[in-house]
Amino acid sequence: MKILVLISKAPDTTTKISFTDGDTKFNDQGVQFVVNPYDEWYALVRALELKEANGGSVTILTVGDATNDPVIRKALAIGADGAVRIDAQPDDAYQVAYQIAEYAKDQNYDLILGGKETIDYNGGQVPGMVASLLNLPFVSNASKLDMSGNTATMERDIQGGVELVEVDTPFVLSAAKGMAEQRIPNMRGIMAARSKPLQVVPAAAVDGLTSVSSYELPPAKAEVRIVDADNPEELIDLLHNEAKMI
Amino acid sequence: MSVLVFADSNDGKVVKSAFEAVTYGSKVASSTGGHCEVVTYGNVDNDQLTALGNYGATKVSVDRSVSDFDPNRLARLVGSQAEALGSDTIVIFSHDYTGKSVAPMAAAHLKAGLVAGAIDYPNTDGGFTVKKAVFSGEAFARFSITTGIEVISLLPNSISVEKGDGAAEVAEISPDLGDSRLRVKEVRTKGGDGILLTEAELVVSAGRGLKGPENWGMIEELAQELGAATACSRPVSDIGWRPHHEHVGQTGIAIRPNLYIAVGISGAIQHLAGVNGSKTIVVINTDPEAPFFKAADYGIVGDAFEVVPKLLSAVRNHKAALN
């Protein structure tokens, strides 16, 4: 089975978010980047488990410039066989999806997996757009994936529950919590990652459909109002009369 | 400009997030001098569809031949309706599980820009910009859409539903959507009258401070008394005290209720990322240095096992006094 896992870099959760150029650009000075957790913990690890059980290969794909290479090496250290980086500087999800679709269209992947969203833009757009551009079936927010021959059985999150769905390969899936457990790369994996192939592919020409016009930080939070533990009636009163929540 | 809203239904009834999306769509339509239409699918009752007129829809088109949640076919359904409305249509989804799945496919199909997870109405003065939360709620961004058709998915609980009087015209449609390649084998809903966490206005959440799964009774009782959904922190779902679907935070789900009550949760940054859109946050923790207090509006420093029962009786007294 030939599996493609879509990987994105994202600022580590503890990053202090700030902006430059008149609040039009994210300030990446000193920012520690990680593999987007949904891509890594769920999509990549499940892909590796399927390969270990059924054979095949796992390739990771990133759209971006060379600043992505450390994050790609980390994903290789976790166990992917090889990596492809499409050398583009995309402004929006459509450009990313278009680059992926252009690359993947004649590669005959059985499975294309990505995380349900990135923790920086929280859009969750890329896997669905890739599925649309490649005219492949799409299963979103999947929390479980099992393969039997060419048929995949999945659980996906829906409003108020879970659905069990079946799709034949090839298809695109976005992964959510439950699909796999995080794997910490070991020293052997880290050493091996250095010599694994990282193919750099030129970008296709495509315009973005959206752009960020400005960023802003939320207003500073007022000091917490502490209520005496022996007087929860006061909290109820505040929630009713001041916050008007109950 | 014309506005097209995709409305989802469940068990024959239009879902709550769809009322928000239709309210949003009809307000956008009236501010841009257009009208608001709805597209939906499945076995939803006709009177439910007519009643979408109460939220400002003038027409509802329903494809009853689609019953399963198949994002490929639903994206084509929305795409065909949007194309019929013209090249300057605004397409609105709710950013719920269905919208998260269908909106990107429909946007790519239409080659239209998408802002996923909008939290406010678009600004149409000299362009088209939409505000959404980014960096897991640490910041906001205004996205500009540069295509003729604009697609927006609206984060649930971002605007208030406005209900007036009206009746929408209902039309049955069946455009060519291609064959389904996805087979739904089983639907497992959580059942009962429980409030859906993703739709809840009030949420009571608890963490490791509760010491064990056997102590959740008082959390469920408090939630029930308030009409709230229950949630939990990541460690608690990882060790199996609570189901995965209750995990709110960075790697679980993000929610934005009106009121979030956190009991025995320290407030790690990963947890805050899932709840920082809540309008009011109450934190109950034994540790006055717990980072969650910095993100809270109200706090009680105390032992959950003493505070929660007292809070429960205070809620009961409050409800009795209101009646």
Interface residues (C-beta under 8 A of the other chain):
Chain A: P11 T13 T14 T15 I17 F19 P37 Y38 W41 D92 A93 Y94 A97 K116 I119 D120 Y121 N122 G123 G124 Q125 V126 P127 G128 M129 A131 S132 L133 P137 F138 V139 S140 N141 S143 T153 D157 I158 Q159 G160 G161 V162 E163 L164 V165 E166 V167 D168 F171 K177 G178 G208 L209 T210 S211 V212 S213 S214 Y215 E216 L217 P218 K221 A222 V224 R225 I226 V227 D228 A229 D230 P232 E233 L235 I236 L238 L239 H240 A243 M245 I246
Chain B: D8 N10 V15 S17 F69 P71 N72 A75 D96 Y97 T98 K100 S101 V102 A103 P104 M105 A106 A107 A108 H109 K111 A112 G113 L114 V115 A116 G117 G127 T129 K132 A133 V134 F135 S136 G137 E138 A139 F140 A141 R142 F143 S144 I145 T146 T147 R181 L182 R183 V184 K185 E186 V187 R188 T189 K190 L196 T198 E199 L202 L226 H244 H245 H247 Q250 T251 G252 I253 A254 N258 L259 I269 Q270 A273 N276 K279 T280 V282 V283 F293 K294 A295 A296 D297 Y298 G299 I300 V301 G302 D303 E306 V307 K310 L311 A314 V315 N317 H318
